[in-house]
Amino acid sequence: MNVTEETILKLERFIRKVAQKFPAADEPTTMTDIHLSLSQDTGELLAFDDNDDEITRCVVNEWIDSKEPDFYDGAAETMRSVISRLHDSVDNMCILKPYSFVLENDEREHVSELYLVDSDIKIIGGDLMKGLDDDLDKFLADLMK
């Protein structure tokens, strides 16, 4: 997915608005993840907390009516890049750790883990739990023997 500088700037502004809603403090009191809901039809990107309270929104003109079959994969890659570039703001949000940024489609179905912040680690990447089901199945099979 090719992304214009205008889109990158719009996404950076969007992530900064999310971070501004949770300014750094000595003792975080909020416990939530950040859910980013993206519509392939309208290009609308919304941020929600765990209580479905809207944090901010924007429209990415470049993504309106996108027909790319791997649209969400490309959008996730772009969002990861933007979030990692703004890691100083994102890592110091006044949210109890661990917390993560999660990409969802317009029906609020999970698409991808974008960024996970814990006390000592930050994980940027795709599926954070990839292979977990297989590992658990193997563990249970070994346990049942």
Secondary structure, DSSP 8 states (H G I E B T S, - for coil): ----HHHHHHHHHHHHHHHHTS---SS--B---EEEEE-TTT-EEEEE-TT--EEEEEE-GGGTT---TTHHHHHHHHHHHHHHHTHHHHHT-SB-SSEEEEEEETT--EEEEEEEE-SS-EEESS-TTTTHHHHHHHHHHHHH-
